[in-house]
Each structure stands twice: as structure tokens, then as C-alpha cells.
């Protein structure tokens, strides 16, 4: 299948079904409008520093249905004993830069470029990109960020400086989103970490059908510290 080059002056993406190995298109920018269109279309940017922007729509897609969330016995004391505290949308850029700095097995660098930080911070200022901060006392020890559109949360990355901090943040977020009627958490690609929490692979066709149903849903736009606690 061909890899499409995006026109610079038009916000369009090719049909994600046209991607055979996940890579769909190259080029464009990380403007708020293009990012929102991409996520609503089941597409996300992922590329290394120095490369052009690459746009992906993998098949299968790794997702979590909120009702399938698994909380292991080993995690329960963290909640029962309030070992961590949680905030939302209080330190978005700090969460991104910590995700950027996290070393991951099998990866020599990071895909979170300065260009991406700028782009997602703009989305955060518009109320579409959100962060979860995990605290131990006054120390930021974990977190994650992603995009909220309609009743779908598109997770991007997470970090942990102490054991189980990112799991605590993820579980806390999913519980809040389930209360708000969210239908799906997009995890993009399979990891053991997210699989242990109940995420699973579904076909791209099924994933896109959920996005089509989500198209008419109102987005929870704004500061989630307020909106998720109402």
C-alpha cells in the first residue's frame, strides 16, 4: 500500500483502511485542528526526532473498555491506604517532559519531540489534551497524558518514578471516565503493562466503528480537575 503525503494547506487524511502495516501518511503539521481530525479518524502521530511527521493507524488496535478494568490484589492497598494522591490537568507540560525523559526497554530515544510537546500543550490550552499527575507527598512520581474527544480517551504516554505510580494514575483516570460515560480508552499498541490492566486488541474496523458512534458525543472540554470531580 502507498504512504500518502499530506497537503500542507488542507486538513485532510486518507482513509485509515488504506494502511496495511499501520503507517498511513507523512507530512503535515501538529496544529490543533489537524491533531483533532487525526484522533477522530483513528490516526495518531509517531516519529523520531529529525524525521518528518509520520501518521499511523495500526491494525489491530489495543484498547481498554472501562468496564473491563482489572485492579490486581497488589494494587488495592495503594488505594485503601491512599499511598498516592491524584490531580488532573495541573502540570500538563511537566507530565509530558517526564514521559519524554523516561527510558524504555528496546528504545534508544524518545518519540516525544519538542514539536510534539508544543502541539499537545496547545491542545491542552484548548481543553482537549489532559494529564493525570500522581503525587507522593509533594513529589510528582508518575502520570500520563492523552486526548479526550467525545466519550473516548486517546492515551499517549505515561511515566513512573516509583513502583506502581503510573498504574495508580491510569486506574484512577479510568474509574473517573467510566463515571462520566466514556466508552473506550485507546492504548494504541499492545504492552504487557496495559494488558495486565484489562486492555486487549480489537480490529481496526471495530475500533473505527466505535469512533463513528462517538462522532456525535459531546466532549468534556476544559480543566478535568474540575470536570471529573463534579
C-alpha positions in Angstrom: 0.0 0.0 0.0 1.3 3.6 -0.7 2.2 6.0 2.0 0.4 9.3 1.4 1.9 12.7 1.6 -0.4 15.2 3.3 -1.0 18.5 1.6 0.3 21.5 3.6 -2.7 23.8 3.1 -5.6 21.3 3.6 -6.7 19.5 6.8 -7.3 16.0 5.3 -6.2 12.4 5.9 -6.6 9.4 3.7 -8.9 6.6 4.7 -7.2 4.7 7.5 -8.2 1.4 5.9 -5.6 2.1 3.2 -2.8 1.5 5.7 -1.6 -2.1 5.5 1.2 -2.1 8.1 0.0 0.8 10.3 1.9 3.6 8.6 -0.6 5.8 6.7 0.8 9.2 5.8 3.7 11.6 6.1 4.0 15.3 6.5 1.5 18.0 7.6 1.9 19.6 11.0 0.8 19.3 14.6 -1.7 22.1 14.6 -4.7 21.7 16.9 -7.1 21.2 14.0 -5.0 18.5 12.4 -4.5 16.6 15.6 -8.2 16.6 16.5 -9.1 15.4 13.0 -6.4 12.7 13.2 -7.6 11.3 16.5 -11.3 11.4 15.5 -10.2 9.4 12.4 -8.3 6.8 14.3 -4.9 8.2 13.4 -2.0 9.4 15.6 1.5 10.9 15.0 4.5 8.8 16.0 8.0 9.6 14.7 11.6 10.0 15.8 13.4 13.4 16.2 14.7 14.5 12.8 12.2 12.6 10.9 9.1 14.1 9.1 5.8 13.6 10.9 4.5 10.1 10.4 0.9 9.2 10.9 -0.3 5.8 12.0 -3.5 3.7 12.2 -2.5 0.2 13.3 -4.5 -3.0 12.9 -5.2 -4.5 15.5 -5.7 -1.6 17.9 -5.1 -2.0 21.6 -7.9 -0.6 23.7 -9.5 -0.8 27.2 -13.2 -0.8 27.7 -13.7 0.9 31.1 -15.9 -1.9 32.4 -13.0 -4.4 31.8 -10.5 -2.6 34.0 -8.6 -5.0 36.2 -7.2 -4.0 39.6 -4.9 -6.6 41.0 -4.8 -7.5 44.6 -1.3 -6.0 44.9 -2.7 -2.6 43.8 -5.6 -2.5 46.2 -3.6 -1.4 49.3 -2.4 1.7 47.3 -6.0 2.8 47.1 -7.1 1.6 50.5 -4.2 3.3 52.3 -4.1 6.4 50.0 -0.4 5.8 49.2 -0.6 8.4 46.4 -2.8 11.4 45.6 -4.1 12.4 42.2 -4.6 15.6 40.3 -5.8 16.3 36.8 -4.6 19.0 34.4 -2.4 20.8 36.9 1.0 20.1 35.4 0.4 19.0 31.8 3.8 20.0 30.4 5.7 18.6 33.3 3.9 15.2 32.7 4.9 15.4 29.0 8.5 16.2 29.7 8.7 13.4 32.3 7.3 11.0 29.7 9.9 12.3 27.2 12.7 11.6 29.6 11.6 8.1 30.6 13.9 5.4 29.3 12.0 2.4 27.8 13.2 -1.1 27.0 14.0 -1.6 23.4 14.0 2.1 22.6 17.1 4.2 22.2 15.4 7.5 22.4 12.0 9.2 22.6 9.3 9.9 20.1 8.1 12.8 22.2 9.8 15.6 20.3 9.8 19.3 21.3 7.4 19.8 18.4 5.0 17.3 19.9 5.2 19.0 23.3 4.3 22.3 21.7 1.4 20.8 19.8 -0.1 18.9 22.7 0.3 21.8 25.0 -1.7 23.9 22.6 -4.4 21.2 22.7 -4.3 21.3 26.5 -4.8 25.0 26.5 -7.9 24.5 24.3 -9.2 21.9 26.8 -8.8 18.8 24.7 -5.5 17.3 26.0 -5.4 16.2 29.6 -2.9 15.0 32.2 -3.0 12.9 35.3 -0.5 13.7 38.0 0.4 11.2 40.7 1.9 12.6 43.9 3.7 11.1 46.8 3.7 14.0 49.3 4.8 17.0 47.3 6.8 14.9 44.7 5.4 14.2 41.2 6.1 10.5 41.0 4.0 9.4 38.0 1.5 10.5 35.4 0.0 10.1 32.0 -1.5 12.3 29.2 -3.8 12.0 26.3 -6.7 13.4 24.3 -10.3 13.4 25.2 -12.8 13.6 22.3 -16.4 12.7 22.9 -16.6 9.6 25.1 -13.2 8.3 24.0 -9.8 9.0 25.7 -6.8 8.5 23.5 -3.9 7.7 25.7 -0.4 8.8 24.6 2.2 8.1 27.2 2.8 7.5 30.9 5.7 7.6 33.3 6.6 6.4 36.8 9.4 7.3 39.1 8.3 4.9 41.8 6.7 1.5 41.6 3.1 1.3 40.5 2.7 5.1 40.2 1.6 5.0 36.6 -0.8 2.2 37.3 -2.3 4.1 40.1 -2.8 7.1 37.8 -4.3 5.1 35.0 -6.7 3.2 37.2 -7.8 6.4 38.9 -8.5 8.0 35.5 -10.4 5.0 34.1 -12.6 5.0 37.1 -13.4 8.7 36.7 -14.0 8.3 33.0 -16.4 5.4 33.5 -18.4 7.6 35.8 -18.7 10.1 33.0 -19.9 7.6 30.5 -16.7 7.1 28.5 -16.9 4.0 26.2 -13.3 3.4 25.3 -9.7 4.1 26.2 -7.3 3.9 23.2 -4.0 2.4 24.2 -2.7 2.4 20.5 -0.3 -0.6 20.6 0.0 -3.6 22.9 2.0 -3.6 26.1 2.1 -6.1 28.9 1.7 -3.2 31.4 -1.7 -2.2 29.9 -2.7 -5.8 29.1 -2.4 -6.5 32.9 -5.0 -3.8 33.5 -7.5 -5.3 31.1 -6.7 -3.8 27.7 -7.0 -6.0 24.6 -6.6 -5.9 20.9 -9.5 -5.3 18.6 -9.6 -4.9 14.8 -9.1 -1.5 13.3 -12.5 -1.9 11.7 -14.2 -2.4 15.1 -12.2 0.5 16.5 -13.3 2.8 13.8 -16.9 1.8 14.3 -16.6 3.0 17.9 -15.2 6.3 16.7 -18.1 6.6 14.2 -20.6 6.2 17.1 -18.6 8.6 19.1 -18.7 11.4 16.5 -21.9 12.9 17.9 -20.9 12.8 21.5 -20.1 16.0 23.4 -16.5 16.4 24.5 -15.6 17.1 28.1 -13.6 20.2 27.2 -11.8 22.2 29.9 -9.9 21.5 33.1 -10.5 17.9 34.2 -9.6 18.7 37.8 -13.0 20.4 37.9 -15.0 18.5 35.4 -14.1 15.0 36.5 -14.8 15.8 40.2 -18.3 17.3 39.6 
